[in-house]
């Protein structure tokens, strides 16, 4: 991961340096997600989030997730 210095303007907007926007192919109006904790702020592109989700789902490609979810719901309903 590379680090870049940036700033927050008077309206609370975070400036993303041009080199970073170009490298990530970000344009004005693109959606990003922001995660934070006590001392860190992580900005992710929409495309990277989709890719992460696909990688997670690839682990379950041999399982019928819809069928598994329905089975879990039936089991939960039976417990009530």
Secondary structure by P-SEA (a helix, b strand, c coil): cbbbbbbbcccbbbbbcaaaaaaacccccbbbbbbbcccbbbbbcaaaaaaaaaaaaaaacccaaaaaaaaaaaaaaaac
